[in-house]
Amino acid sequence: MNTPEYPEEPFEYPIEPVEYPSEPSEFPISPEPFEPNDPNSPEPDPFDLPEDRLV
């Protein structure tokens, strides 16, 4: 397909750098690996996480 309107090189979107904490320990993630079969997990679906966990 010929699309002369678009440049041949991939277009780079102006993505602003997101400021993540440099230290991994600053992430609110439990050190234990996530176990889908964990009986203590209130989430029935391991992929159905509340938004507050994704912060």
C-alpha beads as a LAMMPS data file, in Angstrom:
LAMMPS data file: protein, C-alpha beads

55 atoms
54 bonds

1 atom types
1 bond types

-500.0 500.0 xlo xhi
-500.0 500.0 ylo yhi
-500.0 500.0 zlo zhi

Masses

1 110.0

Atoms # bond

1 1 1 0.000 0.000 0.000
2 1 1 1.250 3.430 -0.906
3 1 1 0.713 6.156 1.673
4 1 1 2.920 9.087 0.671
5 1 1 1.270 11.222 3.372
6 1 1 3.063 9.179 6.040
7 1 1 6.843 9.224 6.478
8 1 1 8.698 6.000 5.734
9 1 1 10.274 5.886 9.187
10 1 1 8.058 4.974 12.173
11 1 1 6.344 7.942 13.719
12 1 1 7.527 8.686 17.254
13 1 1 4.758 9.794 19.562
14 1 1 5.717 12.592 21.970
15 1 1 5.652 10.373 25.036
16 1 1 6.461 12.244 28.209
17 1 1 8.800 10.362 30.550
18 1 1 6.912 8.994 33.523
19 1 1 8.649 9.489 36.825
20 1 1 8.874 6.073 38.434
21 1 1 10.670 5.551 41.736
22 1 1 14.263 4.523 41.064
23 1 1 14.297 2.048 43.921
24 1 1 12.203 -1.095 43.333
25 1 1 11.520 -1.248 47.074
26 1 1 9.418 1.915 46.714
27 1 1 6.833 0.055 44.662
28 1 1 3.802 -1.021 46.728
29 1 1 4.243 -4.631 45.625
30 1 1 4.458 -7.502 48.055
31 1 1 7.833 -9.300 47.953
32 1 1 6.100 -12.653 47.665
33 1 1 5.295 -13.776 44.110
34 1 1 1.632 -13.554 43.230
35 1 1 -0.138 -16.898 43.556
36 1 1 -3.507 -17.167 41.752
37 1 1 -4.466 -20.070 44.029
38 1 1 -3.674 -18.179 47.206
39 1 1 -6.623 -18.803 49.610
40 1 1 -5.832 -15.492 51.342
41 1 1 -6.410 -13.566 48.135
42 1 1 -9.799 -11.778 48.183
43 1 1 -9.795 -11.584 44.380
44 1 1 -11.388 -14.634 42.700
45 1 1 -9.814 -13.655 39.393
46 1 1 -6.031 -13.035 39.475
47 1 1 -6.436 -10.567 36.598
48 1 1 -9.357 -8.743 38.189
49 1 1 -7.384 -6.437 40.441
50 1 1 -8.820 -3.270 41.979
51 1 1 -7.431 0.026 40.725
52 1 1 -5.859 0.856 44.067
53 1 1 -3.533 -2.128 43.627
54 1 1 -2.378 -0.826 40.250
55 1 1 -1.170 2.447 41.722

Bonds

1 1 1 2
2 1 2 3
3 1 3 4
4 1 4 5
5 1 5 6
6 1 6 7
7 1 7 8
8 1 8 9
9 1 9 10
10 1 10 11
11 1 11 12
12 1 12 13
13 1 13 14
14 1 14 15
15 1 15 16
16 1 16 17
17 1 17 18
18 1 18 19
19 1 19 20
20 1 20 21
21 1 21 22
22 1 22 23
23 1 23 24
24 1 24 25
25 1 25 26
26 1 26 27
27 1 27 28
28 1 28 29
29 1 29 30
30 1 30 31
31 1 31 32
32 1 32 33
33 1 33 34
34 1 34 35
35 1 35 36
36 1 36 37
37 1 37 38
38 1 38 39
39 1 39 40
40 1 40 41
41 1 41 42
42 1 42 43
43 1 43 44
44 1 44 45
45 1 45 46
46 1 46 47
47 1 47 48
48 1 48 49
49 1 49 50
50 1 50 51
51 1 51 52
52 1 52 53
53 1 53 54
54 1 54 55
